[in-house]
Amino acid sequence: MGPQARAAAPTRHNEGVDEIEIRDQSIRLGQFLKLANLIESGADAKAVIADEMVSVNGDVETRRGRQLQGGDVVELGGVSVRVAVR
């Protein structure tokens, strides 16, 4: 795992969205999916993104390298996770 891959346990807020902390100010979508345990590998990230199964802030995202910032909400398979910056 890279330097951004260290996350605290998810924090659940009253709206039912977990927050995953990242170390830096941004993280790539594919890395975040793995960090948040929404997928198991980079190959899985590539597949679910290419199949338009991932949304960021409510919009379908097809770029695995999309830079996520604090506050962005990623959704896959009915599970939503918010990016939190330390």
C-alpha positions in Angstrom: 0.0 0.0 0.0 1.2 3.5 -0.8 1.5 6.4 1.6 -2.2 7.3 1.2 -3.3 3.8 2.1 -3.3 4.3 5.8 -6.8 4.9 7.0 -8.4 5.0 10.4 -11.5 2.9 11.0 -14.4 4.4 9.2 -16.5 6.9 11.1 -20.3 6.6 10.6 -22.4 9.8 10.6 -26.1 10.1 11.1 -26.8 10.2 7.3 -25.4 6.7 7.0 -22.2 7.6 5.1 -18.9 6.3 6.4 -15.9 8.6 6.3 -12.5 7.3 5.4 -9.5 9.6 6.3 -6.7 10.1 3.9 -3.2 11.5 4.7 -2.8 13.8 1.8 -5.2 16.5 0.3 -6.3 14.2 -2.5 -6.4 10.5 -3.6 -7.1 8.8 -6.9 -10.5 7.1 -7.2 -9.1 3.7 -7.8 -6.9 3.9 -4.7 -9.8 5.2 -2.6 -12.1 2.3 -3.6 -9.5 -0.1 -2.4 -8.7 1.9 0.8 -12.4 2.0 1.7 -12.6 -1.7 1.1 -15.2 -1.3 -1.6 -13.1 -3.5 -3.9 -10.3 -5.9 -3.4 -7.7 -5.0 -6.1 -6.7 -2.4 -8.7 -8.1 -4.7 -11.4 -11.5 -4.7 -9.6 -11.4 -0.9 -9.5 -10.7 -0.7 -13.2 -13.6 -3.1 -14.0 -16.3 -1.4 -11.8 -15.2 2.1 -13.0 -15.3 1.0 -16.7 -18.7 -0.6 -16.2 -20.0 2.8 -14.9 -20.8 1.3 -11.5 -19.1 4.1 -9.5 -20.4 7.6 -8.8 -18.7 10.6 -7.3 -20.9 13.2 -5.7 -23.9 11.7 -7.5 -22.3 11.6 -11.0 -21.1 8.4 -12.7 -17.3 8.5 -13.0 -15.3 6.6 -15.6 -11.8 7.9 -14.8 -9.9 5.6 -12.4 -7.3 8.5 -11.9 -10.0 11.0 -10.9 -8.6 13.1 -8.0 -10.8 13.0 -4.9 -10.8 15.8 -2.3 -12.1 16.0 1.2 -15.9 15.9 1.2 -16.3 14.0 -2.0 -18.8 11.1 -1.7 -18.1 7.9 -3.6 -20.8 5.3 -4.1 -20.5 1.7 -5.3 -23.2 -0.9 -5.1 -25.4 1.2 -2.8 -22.6 1.9 -0.3 -21.5 5.5 0.1 -18.2 6.6 1.6 -17.0 10.2 2.1 -13.4 11.3 1.7 -12.1 12.9 4.9 -8.8 14.8 5.1 -6.9 14.7 8.4 
